[in-house]
């Protein structure tokens, strides 16, 4: 599981640089940005406000049901849940991705993980910009799932060429935004309060909804016929947020509440089945709204015609424990097996097959930890070491013995990332419209990941989520070792 505690106690933790007081800390700036984006999205999509209310009510009910001790322990978590969001944007070119990377760098967010969305026939791949340190995640774990068009996956030469022509002509970043990014990069990625306000205002313009399309109606129809995602990426003058996602403590209860308020929801919740010990990520949403949009009738744009477009929906998520590579391998194997058996069946039948398959996935924290299937943060309980442990030889089993004797507490580390098949499932549901009780797809496309292509577009490497989780687990043990040796 880990190295011996005696070795950990001698290792050092990296110090955290504190910016001067006249600059805004990245964690504070990220929170301000997330709150501003939430308000913008609520103004643009009023139904999102109803979704936030439902999630807050469900979370309050869950915490209340835990009783007095649970409520006390959960006060900080409830505050984090109130702040927590993840957003999603769709970009068309590497140049757009590089600029978005510059924006998120100022918010303390880095590219973590690679997601191949070709597994669901979507012509794009993705990464997630998010904070990476445990301190920053605790302060505000705001993250943005960022997809990039892969033109080589567009089958029609005509549609591909048209999309690239439209993307080459558009400019989704204001000159004021580009100027403030240049300024920040001369100040070691820091901004004053006034500069930060400019960044937030101009960045929100990039991610806001524009009621007039960049394409003509005829061009939009060509791209939409090829793939609705292609039209959404290439036909507009912004990288509009297509959803913001609050975190719920009970996604099943939230889904029922959404349906009671006549929200048109997905037929099934994406991700693992209901478990005593939640792992990874479960997601659902209300379906994309039909929204009015005006299109140019010709390239000159002197006359406009009315139309509509579906892009924005209301997603919610329930997060469980981060799993190790062994835990992910087991998850992927069982999930793939279940989905293969469920092709062509109803959502209810698919969920039953999935639940049965996951009976083979351990569902107690003790077994998950002992089989090294999940990552944990270790904390000292205040209980003293027994004399036998103080004087005995330290072995690889020591950590488990300390947990069993109550000297250490093992708390599962929250999964902060995404599942490509689940993300694609959300997207696909919102592309299909309002068809009730759609069956699962008969065939899953052959995946074709391109991590080198994503990293070339980013101008740098994508961080490995497993490295971040294993580091968090190791550093928690280092901290415990120091306290126990004091």
C-alpha positions in Angstrom: 0.0 0.0 0.0 2.6 2.5 1.0 6.3 2.9 2.0 7.2 2.4 5.6 6.3 5.2 8.0 9.9 5.6 9.1 10.8 6.7 5.6 7.8 9.0 5.2 8.6 10.9 8.4 11.9 12.1 6.9 10.4 13.3 3.6 9.6 17.0 3.1 6.4 18.6 1.8 6.7 21.3 -0.8 6.1 24.8 0.6 3.3 26.8 -0.9 4.2 30.2 -2.3 2.1 33.1 -0.9 1.6 36.0 -3.3 1.9 39.6 -2.0 -1.1 41.0 -0.4 -1.8 43.5 -3.3 -2.4 40.6 -5.6 -5.5 38.3 -5.7 -4.8 34.7 -4.7 -5.7 32.2 -7.5 -8.0 30.3 -5.1 -9.9 33.5 -4.4 -10.0 34.5 -8.0 -11.3 31.0 -9.0 -14.1 31.3 -6.5 -15.1 34.8 -7.7 -15.0 33.5 -11.3 -17.1 30.5 -10.5 -19.7 32.6 -8.7 -19.9 35.1 -11.5 -20.3 32.3 -14.1 -23.0 30.7 -12.0 -24.9 34.0 -11.9 -24.5 34.5 -15.6 -25.7 31.0 -16.4 -28.7 31.4 -14.0 -29.7 34.6 -15.9 -29.3 33.0 -19.3 -31.0 29.7 -18.3 -33.5 30.4 -15.5 -34.3 26.6 -15.1 -30.7 26.3 -13.8 -31.8 28.3 -10.7 -34.5 25.8 -10.1 -31.9 23.0 -10.4 -29.6 24.7 -7.8 -32.6 24.9 -5.4 -33.4 21.3 -5.8 -29.8 20.2 -5.2 -29.5 22.4 -2.1 -32.7 21.0 -0.7 -31.6 17.4 -1.3 -28.2 18.0 0.3 -29.8 19.6 3.3 -32.1 16.6 3.7 -29.2 14.2 3.5 -27.1 16.0 6.1 -30.1 16.4 8.4 -30.8 12.6 8.1 -27.2 12.0 9.3 -28.1 13.3 12.7 -26.3 15.7 15.0 -22.8 14.3 14.6 -23.2 14.1 10.8 -24.4 17.6 10.6 -21.5 18.9 12.7 -19.0 17.1 10.5 -20.6 18.2 7.3 -20.7 22.0 7.9 -17.5 22.6 5.9 -18.6 20.1 3.3 -21.9 21.9 2.9 -20.1 25.2 2.3 -17.9 23.5 -0.3 -21.0 21.9 -2.0 -22.7 25.3 -2.2 -19.6 26.7 -4.1 -18.8 23.6 -6.1 -19.5 23.6 -9.8 -18.1 22.1 -12.9 -18.6 23.7 -16.2 -18.2 22.5 -19.8 -17.1 24.3 -22.9 -16.5 23.2 -26.5 -13.6 24.7 -28.5 -12.8 24.5 -32.2 -9.1 25.2 -32.6 -5.8 24.7 -30.8 -5.4 28.4 -30.7 -8.6 28.8 -28.8 -7.5 26.0 -26.4 -4.1 27.8 -25.8 -5.9 31.0 -24.8 -8.4 29.2 -22.5 -5.4 27.5 -20.9 -3.9 31.0 -20.2 -7.2 32.1 -18.6 -7.5 29.1 -16.3 -3.8 29.3 -15.3 -4.6 32.6 -13.6 -7.4 30.8 -11.6 -4.9 28.1 -10.4 -6.3 25.5 -12.8 -4.2 23.0 -14.8 -5.1 20.5 -17.5 -5.7 17.1 -15.8 -6.6 13.9 -17.6 -7.3 13.0 -21.2 -10.8 11.9 -22.4 -11.4 10.2 -25.7 -15.0 11.0 -26.7 -14.8 9.1 -29.9 -16.0 6.2 -27.8 -19.5 7.6 -28.3 -19.0 8.7 -31.9 -18.3 12.4 -30.9 -15.6 14.1 -33.1 -13.7 15.6 -30.2 -11.5 14.9 -27.2 -11.2 16.6 -23.9 -9.2 17.5 -20.8 -10.3 19.0 -17.5 -8.9 22.3 -16.1 -9.0 22.1 -12.3 -7.0 22.9 -9.2 -4.5 20.2 -8.3 -3.4 20.7 -4.6 -5.5 19.4 -1.7 -5.5 22.9 -0.2 -6.9 24.5 -3.4 -9.4 21.7 -3.9 -10.7 22.2 -0.4 -11.0 25.9 -0.9 -12.9 25.6 -4.2 -12.7 22.6 -6.6 -14.3 24.4 -9.5 -13.4 22.6 -12.8 -14.1 23.0 -16.5 -14.4 20.0 -18.8 -13.0 21.4 -22.0 -13.5 19.6 -25.3 -11.6 20.3 -28.6 -12.9 19.5 -32.1 -11.0 16.7 -33.9 -11.6 17.6 -37.6 -10.1 14.3 -38.8 -13.1 12.5 -37.2 -15.6 14.5 -39.3 -16.6 12.2 -42.1 -17.8 14.7 -44.6 -15.1 16.7 -46.4 -17.6 19.5 -47.2 -18.7 19.8 -43.5 -15.2 19.6 -42.2 -14.0 22.4 -44.6 -16.9 24.6 -43.8 -16.4 24.2 -40.0 -12.8 25.1 -40.3 -13.5 28.1 -42.4 -16.0 29.4 -39.8 -13.6 28.8 -37.0 -10.8 30.5 -38.7 -12.9 33.7 -39.1 -14.3 34.0 -35.6 -12.7 35.7 -32.6 -14.2 34.6 -29.3 -11.7 36.6 -27.1 -11.9 40.3 -26.6 -8.9 42.5 -27.0 -9.3 43.6 -23.4 -9.1 39.9 -22.3 -6.0 39.3 -24.4 -4.4 42.4 -23.0 -5.0 41.4 -19.4 -3.6 38.0 -20.0 -0.4 39.6 -21.3 -0.3 41.8 -18.3 -0.7 38.8 -15.9 2.1 36.9 -17.6 4.5 39.8 -16.9 3.4 39.7 -13.2 4.1 36.0 -12.6 0.5 35.0 -13.3 -0.9 37.4 -10.7 -3.5 40.1 -10.9 -4.5 43.1 -8.8 -8.2 43.4 -7.7 -9.0 45.8 -10.6 -7.2 43.6 -13.1 -9.0 40.5 -11.8 -12.4 42.2 -12.2 -11.4 42.9 -15.9 -10.4 39.3 -16.4 -13.7 37.9 -15.0 -15.8 40.4 -17.0 -14.0 39.7 -20.3 -13.8 35.9 -19.8 -17.5 35.7 -19.1 -18.1 37.4 -22.4 -16.2 34.5 -24.1 -18.3 31.9 -22.3 -21.7 33.7 -22.6 -24.6 32.9 -25.0 -24.8 35.0 -28.1 -28.3 35.3 -29.7 -26.9 35.9 -33.2 -25.0 33.0 -34.9 -21.8 33.5 -36.8 -23.0 31.2 -39.6 -25.7 31.5 -42.1 -28.8 29.3 -41.6 -27.8 27.2 -44.6 -24.3 26.7 -43.1 -25.8 25.8 -39.8 -28.0 23.2 -41.4 -25.1 21.6 -43.3 -23.1 21.2 -40.1 -26.0 20.1 -38.0 -26.9 17.4 -40.5 -23.3 16.1 -40.2 -23.3 16.3 -36.4 -25.1 18.6 -33.9 -21.9 18.9 -31.9 -20.1 20.2 -35.0 -22.8 22.9 -35.5 -22.6 23.9 -31.8 -18.8 24.3 -32.0 -18.4 26.1 -35.2 -21.5 28.3 -35.8 -21.4 30.7 -32.9 -19.3 33.7 -31.7 -18.5 32.3 -28.3 -17.5 29.1 -26.5 -20.8 29.2 -24.6 -21.0 27.2 -21.4 -23.2 24.3 -22.3 -23.8 23.4 -18.6 -22.8 24.1 -15.0 -23.1 21.2 -12.6 -23.8 21.4 -8.9 -22.8 18.4 -6.7 -25.5 16.5 -4.9 -25.2 14.0 -2.0 -28.1 11.9 -3.4 -28.4 11.9 -7.2 -31.4 9.5 -7.2 -33.4 11.8 -4.9 -32.4 14.8 -7.0 -33.5 13.1 -10.2 -36.9 12.3 -8.7 -37.3 15.9 -7.5 -36.4 17.2 -11.0 -39.1 14.9 -12.5 -41.7 16.1 -9.9 -41.1 19.6 -11.1 -41.7 18.5 -14.7 -38.1 18.8 -15.8 -37.4 16.7 -18.9 -34.6 14.5 -17.5 -32.4 11.8 -18.9 -33.8 8.3 -18.8 -30.9 6.9 -16.7 -28.1 8.1 -14.4 -24.7 7.7 -16.0 -21.8 6.0 -14.2 -21.6 3.2 -11.6 -24.7 1.8 -9.9 -26.0 2.6 -6.4 -23.5 1.4 -3.9 -22.9 1.4 -0.1 -19.5 2.9 -0.8 -19.8 5.3 -3.8 -17.0 5.4 -6.2 -16.0 7.7 -9.1 -18.9 9.8 -10.5 -22.6 9.5 -11.3 -24.3 12.1 -13.5 -27.7 13.1 -14.9 -29.3 16.2 -16.3 -32.4 17.9 -17.6 -32.3 17.8 -21.3 -31.0 20.5 -23.6 -33.4 23.4 -24.1 -34.7 24.6 -27.5 -33.4 28.2 -27.6 -34.1 31.0 -30.0 -31.2 32.1 -32.2 -31.0 34.4 -35.2 -29.0 33.4 -38.3 -27.5 35.5 -41.1 -29.3 34.8 -44.5 -26.1 35.5 -46.4 -22.4 36.2 -45.8 -23.0 40.0 -45.6 -25.2 39.5 -42.6 -27.5 42.4 -43.4 -30.6 40.3 -43.0 -31.4 37.9 -40.2 -33.7 35.0 -39.9 -35.1 33.3 -36.8 -34.3 29.8 -35.8 -33.4 27.7 -32.8 -30.6 25.6 -31.4 -30.1 23.1 -28.6 -26.9 23.3 -26.7 -27.4 24.0 -23.0 -28.7 21.6 -20.4 -28.8 21.2 -16.6 -26.4 18.5 -15.2 -25.9 17.4 -11.7 -23.3 15.0 -10.3 -22.7 12.8 -7.2 -19.0 12.2 -6.5 -17.6 9.1 -4.8 -14.1 7.9 -4.0 -11.2 8.1 -6.4 -10.1 4.6 -7.4 -6.5 3.3 -8.0 -5.5 1.9 -11.4 -6.4 -1.5 -10.1 -9.8 -0.2 -9.1 -10.3 1.6 -12.4 -9.4 -1.6 -14.4 -12.0 -3.5 -12.4 -14.6 -0.8 -13.0 -13.9 -0.6 -16.7 -14.1 -4.4 -17.1 -17.4 -4.7 -15.3 -18.9 -1.7 -16.9 -17.9 -2.8 -20.4 -19.3 -6.2 -19.7 -22.6 -4.8 -18.5 -23.0 -2.3 -21.3 -22.3 -5.0 -23.9 -25.0 -7.2 -22.4 -27.4 -4.2 -22.3 -27.2 -3.1 -25.9 -30.7 -2.7 -27.3 -32.4 -2.9 -24.0 -34.3 -0.3 -22.0 -32.6 2.0 -19.5 -34.3 0.0 -16.6 -33.0 -3.3 -17.9 -29.5 -1.8 -18.5 -29.4 -0.5 -14.9 -30.4 -4.0 -13.6 -27.6 -5.6 -15.6 -25.1 -3.0 -14.4 -26.1 -3.6 -10.7 -25.7 -7.3 -11.1 -22.3 -7.0 -12.7 -21.0 -4.7 -9.9 -21.8 -7.3 -7.2 -18.3 -8.4 -8.0 -16.9 -5.0 -7.0 -16.1 -4.9 -3.2 -18.5 -2.6 -1.4 -17.0 -2.0 2.0 -14.4 0.6 2.7 -12.2 -1.9 4.5 -12.0 -4.3 1.6 -11.6 -1.5 -0.9 -8.7 -0.2 1.1 -7.1 -3.6 1.8 -7.3 -4.6 -1.9 -5.9 -1.2 -2.9 -8.8 -0.3 -5.0 -9.4 3.3 -3.7 -7.1 6.1 -2.6 -7.4 7.4 1.0 -6.3 10.3 3.1 -4.9 9.2 6.4 -5.5 11.2 9.6 -4.3 10.8 13.2 -7.1 10.2 15.6 -5.2 11.3 18.7 -4.9 7.7 20.0 -1.4 6.8 21.1 0.7 4.1 19.5 0.8 0.9 21.5 4.1 -0.1 23.0 4.4 -3.0 20.6 4.1 -0.7 17.6 6.5 1.8 19.1 9.3 -0.7 19.6 8.5 -3.2 16.8 9.9 -3.5 13.4 8.1 -1.3 10.8 6.7 -3.3 7.9 4.4 -2.7 4.9 1.4 -3.9 6.9 1.9 -1.2 9.6 -0.5 1.3 8.1 -3.3 -1.2 8.0 -2.5 -2.2 11.6 -2.7 1.4 12.7 -6.1 1.8 11.0 -7.4 -1.4 12.6 -6.2 -0.2 16.1 -7.8 3.3 15.6 -4.5 5.2 15.6 -5.2 6.3 12.0 -8.4 7.1 10.2 -8.6 6.3 6.5 -10.9 8.7 4.6 -11.6 8.0 0.9 -10.3 10.8 -1.4 -13.0 12.3 -3.5 -12.8 11.7 -7.2 -12.3 15.1 -8.9 -12.3 14.0 -12.5 -14.6 12.5 -15.2 -15.5 9.3 -17.0 -15.4 9.6 -20.8 -18.2 7.2 -21.5 -20.4 8.9 -18.9 -19.6 12.4 -20.3 -20.3 11.1 -23.8 -23.6 9.6 -22.6 -24.7 13.0 -21.2 -23.8 14.7 -24.5 -25.6 12.0 -26.6 -28.8 12.2 -24.5 -28.9 16.0 -25.1 -28.3 15.6 -28.8 -31.2 13.2 -29.3 -33.8 15.6 -28.2 -36.9 14.6 -26.2 -37.4 11.0 -27.3 -38.7 9.1 -24.3 -37.2 5.8 -23.1 -34.6 5.6 -25.8 -32.8 2.2 -25.9 -29.0 2.0 -25.5 -27.0 2.2 -28.7 -26.6 -1.1 -30.5 -22.9 -0.5 -31.3 -20.1 1.3 -29.6 -17.7 3.0 -32.1 -14.1 1.9 -32.1 -12.2 4.4 -29.9 -9.3 6.3 -31.4 -7.6 8.3 -28.7 -5.0 11.0 -29.6 -3.3 12.2 -26.4 -0.2 13.4 -28.4 -2.6 15.6 -30.5 -4.2 17.0 -27.4 -0.9 17.8 -25.7 0.4 19.4 -28.9 -2.7 21.6 -29.0 -2.2 22.5 -25.3 1.5 23.2 -25.8 2.3 21.0 -22.8 1.6 17.8 -21.0 -1.7 16.7 -19.4 -1.3 15.8 -15.8 -2.1 12.3 -14.7 -4.9 12.2 -12.2 -3.5 9.1 -10.6 -0.3 10.9 -9.8 -2.3 13.6 -8.0 -4.3 11.1 -5.9 -1.3 9.0 -5.0 0.6 12.1 -4.0 -2.3 13.3 -1.8 -2.4 9.8 -0.1 1.4 9.7 0.4 1.5 13.2 1.8 -1.2 12.5 4.3 0.9 9.5 5.5 3.9 11.8 5.8 2.0 14.2 7.9 0.7 11.3 10.2 4.2 9.9 10.5 5.5 13.3 11.7 2.8 13.6 14.3 3.2 10.0 15.6 7.0 10.4 15.9 6.7 13.8 17.6 
